[in-house]
C-alpha cells in the first residue's frame, strides 16, 4: 500500500514510501515515489537537506540511510522521510494519526 505523508490538498510534492512504515528501514529495500505536477523526469531529490539528484526519476530505490525529500516543478518540496539502518527500530504506519486512534506499532530488529 502506498501512503502519502502529506494531507490531501497540500501544496507540496507527495513523497510515498513502500513498505508504508516510518521510520523506513534500509534493510526493507525501501522505495520512495515522488508525486506532483510536471514531468516525472524533472524530479529533484534531496538527501540530508542537500540537493542530491537533479532531473532524477520519480521513483527511487534507497541504498543509503538518510533523510530524503523530493521536489516536482510547480508543486514544491515534499515532507522529509527518514531511512535508518539501526539494529532496533520502533515503526508506525504511514498515515495521519489523530488523538484516540488505534495504532499498530512494530518493533523490529
N, C-alpha and C positions, 0 to 999 in steps of 0.2 A: 503494500500500500504506500502510495505517495502522499505525503502530508506537507502542506505549506507551513512555513514558520512565521508568516505574516498574516494578520487578519485580512479577510476578504475585502477588496476595495482599496487596500492601502496603495499609496502612490510610490511603490518601490518594486524592484525586481523580486520575484519569489524564488527562494533557494530551497529546493526539495531534497530530502535526504532519504536514502534507502540503504540498509533497513531503517525503518522510521522510529529510531530511538535516539535520545540525546543524554549525555554527550555521545557522539558517534565514536566507535572503537575501531582503530585501524585494522585489527585482525578480523573484522567482519566484512572486509572487502567493500568499503563504503563507496557509493556512487552519489554524486551531487548533480542536480539538474537545475539550470537557471532558466526561469520562465519570465517573459516580459515582452514588450513590444519590440519592433525592429527585427533585424536579421539575426538568426541564430549564430552565424559565424562572426558577428560583431561583438560577442560577449567578452567582457573584460573580467578577469579573475584576480582576486586579491588573496594573498596568504600572509597572515600575521600583520595585517593592515598595510602591506606593501603591494603595489601593482606587480603582478606575477606573470600574467599571460594576457597579452592584448590580441584581439581578433581570434580568440580561442573558441572551442566548440561549446555548445550549450550543455553538454554532459561531460562530467569529469570523474574518472576513476581515481580515487585518492590513494596515494602511495606513501605520503608523509604526514605525520601529525602536524597540527597547527590550527589556526583559526581562519576559516575561509569565508569570503564574500564574493558576490558577482554583481555585475552592472550590465544592463542592456540599454542601448540607446533610447532615450526618451522615457525611460522608466525609473532609473535611479538605482542607488546602491541597495543591495539586499541586507537583511539581518545577517549576523555572523553565526556560523556553525563551527563548533569546536570538534576536532577529531583528535582523540587521545590515544596513546599507546601504553596505558597504565596496566599493571598486573591485576588490579581490582577496581571495578567501576560500578557505581550505582546509576542506573539509567531510568529515565521517564519517557513515556510515549511522546512523540512529536505531535502535539495538538494543544489548542488553547485550553487552559485549565481555569476553572472558576472555583471559588470557595464552596466547599461542600461536595464537590465532585469526587466520585470514587476514582482512584488511580492505581494502576498496577506499576510497581517498582521492580526493576530487575537488578539483582546483584550478580555481577559476572566476574569471573576470574579464570 
